Amino acid sequence: MKIKRDFVTNSSSTSFIISTKEPWSEDAFLSAIGIEGESPMRKLFLDLFEAIEQNKNDILTAVKEEDNSVGDFLRSDGFNEETIKIVETILSQNRTVYYGSLHSDGETAAEVFFCMESFVICDDDIYFNGRIGGW
């Protein structure tokens, strides 16, 4: 019998969908989230932006590659009908929608924190849905 004695991890991930009213950029993301100037929360959200940037994919490209509808694509990842309707509405407004996942073994504390939380931010400037988790 073998016994593992070094570090063991149980990694997990949370799927996300994000769209900003303004074209995707660090400034658009921070502004939509409500981070202004040198807020004490700025570093956390800069790290989150980087994690999103590294893990995001354009949803229309993914749907086209899988020869699927947006609804079927999102259903297959566990998103509900309410989310699908919101995403379809955002796409009808010619906004870009990204999807991806955050990981519990990510490089920053922000990615790890948001991976372990369930959240939805929905207003005129941003839609950010991180309800689907693998925990």
MIDO-373787 format. One record per atom (N, C-alpha, C, CB): x, y, z. Coordinates in pm, whole numbers, padded with zeros to 5 digits, always signed. Each point is the difference from the previous one (the first is absolute). Glycine has a CB too. Example, Ala and Ser with C-alpha at 12.3 -4.5 7.8 and 13.67 -1.06 7.14 Angstrom:
+01319-00569+00780-00089+00119+00000+00090+00120+00000-00189-00117+00125+00154+00222-00197+00082+00119+00006-00077+00109+00073+00118-00063-00215
***
This chain:
+00083-00116+00000-00083+00116+00000+00088+00124+00000-00183-00125+00120+00144+00225-00204+00075+00126-00006-00079+00108+00072+00107-00067-00219-00036+00150+00291-00061+00111+00071+00063+00128-00053-00044-00141+00208-00041+00232-00256+00050+00128-00050+00024+00091+00119-00125-00027-00220+00246+00084+00228+00036+00081+00116+00016+00148-00032+00112-00200+00091-00114+00237-00218+00015+00141-00030-00138+00063-00024+00229-00042-00099-00231+00163+00048-00121+00079-00014-00099-00067-00097+00132+00208+00048-00258-00215-00007-00107-00054-00082-00104+00111-00017+00041-00240+00081-00090+00254-00202-00099+00104-00026-00126-00059-00059+00184+00165-00034-00295-00102+00060-00127-00036-00059-00050+00126-00070-00054-00180+00178+00093+00198-00300-00030+00120-00075-00146+00001-00045+00240+00011-00075-00295+00109+00062-00135+00016-00048-00007+00127-00083-00094-00122+00200-00020+00143-00266-00015+00119-00082-00145+00048+00005+00188-00075-00150-00206+00201+00111-00131+00062-00011-00010+00063-00138-00013+00042+00251-00090-00078-00324-00023+00062-00131-00050+00142+00020-00050-00225-00104+00084+00311+00008-00051+00137+00007-00043+00046-00139+00149+00049+00197-00236+00051-00197-00038+00073-00120+00019+00146+00034-00169-00178-00080+00227+00253-00011+00020+00143+00026-00016+00081-00127+00155-00055+00189-00215+00172-00175-00013+00095-00109-00003+00140+00060-00126-00167-00145+00201+00257+00086-00004+00140+00043-00063+00083-00111+00206-00030+00146-00275+00136-00107-00065+00088-00098+00104+00063-00092-00186+00047+00163+00295-00002-00103+00111+00056-00077+00086-00114-00054+00000+00212+00142+00075-00190-00249+00088-00107-00049+00092-00052+00111-00007+00102-00230+00031-00232+00231+00075-00067+00106+00139+00061+00015-00128-00211-00043+00159+00255+00163+00132+00051+00035+00008+00004+00152+00019+00137-00215+00102-00121+00264+00020+00013+00144-00081+00117+00056+00230-00100-00023-00221+00215-00044-00072+00119+00047-00152-00020-00002+00189+00141-00084-00240-00204-00024-00144-00024-00009-00046-00093+00111+00009+00033-00248+00070-00137+00276-00034-00095+00106-00001+00069+00136+00099-00187-00136+00008+00258+00169+00009+00066+00130-00112+00102+00019+00248-00034-00003-00276+00111-00101-00106+00099+00008-00136-00067+00020+00135+00154-00147-00162-00260+00072-00129-00070+00010-00017-00064+00137+00006-00043-00246+00102-00007+00305-00005-00062+00133-00015+00107+00108+00143-00191-00082-00101+00315+00052-00013+00109+00096+00130+00036+00070-00231-00071+00032+00343+00030-00089+00130+00032+00058+00050+00130-00062+00053-00246+00041-00033+00346+00042+00046+00130-00048+00128+00039+00072-00235+00069-00052+00324-00003-00020+00123+00051+00060+00082-00109+00067-00115+00216+00034+00168-00183+00080+00087-00093+00073-00077-00069+00112+00199+00143-00054-00314-00195+00022-00082-00073+00097+00082-00112+00066-00207+00053-00133+00184-00078+00261+00069-00111+00066-00031-00136-00066-00009+00131+00214-00101-00139-00287-00039-00124-00068+00059-00011-00140-00210+00002+00133+00279+00100-00178+00051+00003-00137+00087-00122-00033-00006+00249+00011+00100-00285+00075+00091-00112-00026-00078-00131-00016+00180+00117+00131-00279-00141-00046-00081-00121-00009-00067-00009-00137-00039+00007+00248-00019+00103-00293-00073-00002-00127+00093+00005-00121-00190+00110+00116+00309-00052-00101+00099-00010-00108+00043-00145-00018+00081+00234+00049-00060-00304+00062+00034-00142-00007-00114-00082-00059+00150+00028+00198-00273+00005-00162-00115-00069-00057-00008+00026-00150-00122+00018+00218+00145+00107-00260+00000+00032-00143+00102-00088-00074-00071+00237+00051+00190-00249+00005+00104-00081-00065-00041-00147-00010+00174+00158+00086-00237-00210+00019-00047-00139-00003-00107-00018-00107+00053-00024+00246-00144+00120-00255-00105-00007-00103+00065+00008-00138-00168+00106+00156+00260-00013-00171+00067+00021-00129+00068-00129-00047+00036+00242+00058+00028-00313+00033+00070-00124-00035-00093-00116-00029+00187+00078+00140-00309-00074-00086-00089-00115-00007-00126+00022-00084+00086-00061+00220-00102+00178-00282-00124+00029-00072+00008-00041-00147-00040+00190+00157-00077-00220-00212-00017-00030-00141-00125+00071-00049+00117-00226+00023-00115+00272-00146-00119+00060-00059-00106-00109-00015+00139+00178-00122-00256-00156+00176-00102-00104-00001-00047-00033-00141-00071+00077+00227+00061+00023-00315-00046-00028-00137+00099-00086-00077-00123+00216+00002+00251-00195+00023+00102-00085-00064-00013-00144+00049+00156+00197-00019-00175-00214+00148-00013-00135+00056-00126-00069-00052+00122+00075+00207-00232-00001-00215-00125-00056-00049+00015-00043-00146-00130+00146+00160+00195-00062-00239+00020-00032-00142+00088-00124-00016-00024+00244-00058+00131-00254+00139+00090-00115-00009-00071-00130+00036+00192+00150+00057-00288-00142+00034-00073-00120+00042-00126-00021-00082+00091+00030+00229-00117+00059-00327-00120-00008-00083-00123-00016+00089+00134-00102-00191-00152+00198+00280-00099-00007+00104-00072+00134+00010+00135-00172+00125-00246+00178-00053-00065+00127+00030+00057+00053+00132-00212-00068-00124+00196+00196+00148+00046+00058+00126-00069-00069+00117+00041+00222-00114-00172-00243+00101-00074-00064+00107+00050-00140+00031-00195+00134-00066+00214-00214-00038+00048-00137+00021+00141-00001+00057-00144-00078-00189+00227+00170+00141+00137+00010+00050+00000+00029+00150+00077+00080-00226-00157+00018+00268-00004+00037+00142-00068-00108+00085-00005+00241-00068-00099-00302+00016-00065-00109+00073+00098-00113+00028-00220+00059-00107+00305-00090+00009+00096-00110+00017+00102+00031+00109-00031-00059-00242+00048+00188+00274+00093+00039+00106-00072+00025+00133+00150+00101-00175-00281-00126+00178-00074+00009+00126-00070+00132+00025+00160-00158+00085-00157+00251-00180-00068+00128+00021-00150-00016-00022+00207+00124-00073-00286-00047+00148-00146-00014-00005-00063+00086-00109+00004-00050+00243-00136+00035-00259-00073+00071-00107+00003+00151+00019-00149-00199-00023+00144+00245+00147+00008+00145+00026+00132+00056-00053-00147-00026+00205+00255-00042-00176+00132+00042-00047+00006-00001-00152+00104-00089+00209-00159-00013-00270+00000-00011-00146-00074+00118-00062+00010-00250+00017-00126+00286+00038-00076+00114-00052+00079+00131+00013-00213-00118+00061+00279+00135+00052+00081+00121+00020+00113+00006-00102-00056-00001+00246+00126-00110-00265+00111-00004-00096-00051+00027-00141+00125-00163+00148-00236+00104-00186-00056+00023-00133-00039+00146-00019-00084-00236-00005+00031+00300+00110-00034+00142-00007+00126+00085-00016-00203-00041+00144+00306+00010-00068+00125+00075-00010+00059-00014-00140+00043-00035+00247-00046-00086-00301+00052-00022-00136-00083+00076-00103+00084-00227+00070-00215+00237-00050-00085+00073-00094+00030+00150+00001-00179-00173+00032+00246+00220+00074+00042+00140+00010+00139+00021-00059-00141+00025+00204+00190-00127-00275+00133+00004-00064+00114+00017+00098-00109+00095-00198+00089-00145+00319+00108-00001+00100+00073-00134-00010-00129+00157+00155+00256-00155-00124+00079-00123+00003-00022-00068+00135+00174+00097-00159-00194-00227+00155-00017-00079+00121+00114-00101+00005-00254+00030-00001+00317-00039+00116+00107-00097+00020-00044-00103+00103+00175+00173-00057-00122-00292+00043-00020-00101+00102+00136-00062+00030-00240-00047-00076+00250-00018+00190+00125-00065+00038-00015-00060+00137+00133+00159-00141-00022-00183+00207-00006-00054+00136+00115+00054+00084-00112-00207-00086+00083+00219+00214+00099+00037+00100+00035-00127+00076-00087+00240+00020+00210-00250+00028+00049-00126+00057+00049+00018+00144+00063-00074-00231-00092-00027+00312+00041+00004+00140+00151-00008+00018-00217-00103+00058+00286+00057-00161+00146-00003+00006+00060+00110-00087-00007-00249+00043-00070+00358-00060+00045+00113-00081+00121+00069+00058-00233+00030-00074+00289+00061-00004+00124+00066+00037-00018+00113+00102+00083-00058-00224-00205+00111+00236-00021+00111+00093-00109-00033+00102+00072+00160-00179-00066-00091+00290-00102-00017+00103-00137+00040-00052+00172+00042+00177-00176+00056-00267-00128+00044-00056-00067-00113-00077+00087+00235-00014-00011-00305-00069-00058-00110-00077-00051-00109+00093+00154+00051-00191-00075-00085+00291-00039-00104+00095-00126+00043+00076+00241-00073+00024-00244+00197+00024-00115+00049+00075-00127-00004-00084+00153+00147+00132-00148-00091-00254-00120+00006-00082-00039-00138-00053+00060+00233-00062+00034-00324+00052-00031-00137-00038-00087-00067+00105+00215-00013-00128-00192+00047+00253-00071-00066+00109-00130+00070+00038+00219-00077+00083-00251+00189-00148-00122+00074+00029-00099-00013-00115+00132+00161+00142-00258-00146-00111-00106+00004-00100-00049+00143-00006-00068-00244+00040+00066+00304-00158-00035+00141-00010-00060+00033-00136+00182+00052+00161-00262+00055-00164-00052+00056-00123-00002+00151+00018-00142-00207-00053+00200+00277-00043-00009+00146-00005-00070+00031-00131+00214+00039+00141-00328+00025-00132-00080+00028-00120-00050+00143+00007-00069-00244-00020+00130+00333-00059-00051+00136-00013+00029+00048-00141+00033+00047+00247-00055+00082-00272+00015+00051-00136+00142-00010-00053-00186+00153+00048+00287-00146+00039+00139+00005-00044+00069-00136-00006+00007+00225+00096-00058-00323-00021+00067-00130+00005-00098-00112+00032+00210+00115+00073-00185-00228-00135-00066-00124+00040+00113-00097+00030-00212+00040-00143+00217-00086+00267+00106-00091+00044-00064-00108+00083+00175+00185-00002-00183-00305-00054-00068-00111+00064+00101-00109+00033-00214+00054-00123+00231-00080+00251+00089-00106+00047-00074-00096+00090+00194+00154-00017-00316-00191-00022-00081-00089+00083+00035-00147-00012-00179+00164-00022+00236-00205-00088+00022-00142-00024+00135-00039+00059-00141+00006-00210+00139-00087+00313+00123-00042+00065+00020-00149-00002-00017+00197+00142+00140-00236-00124+00033-00141+00003+00033-00050+00138+00081+00021-00229-00112+00057+00332+00034-00040+00137-00095-00105+00048+00093+00223+00046
***
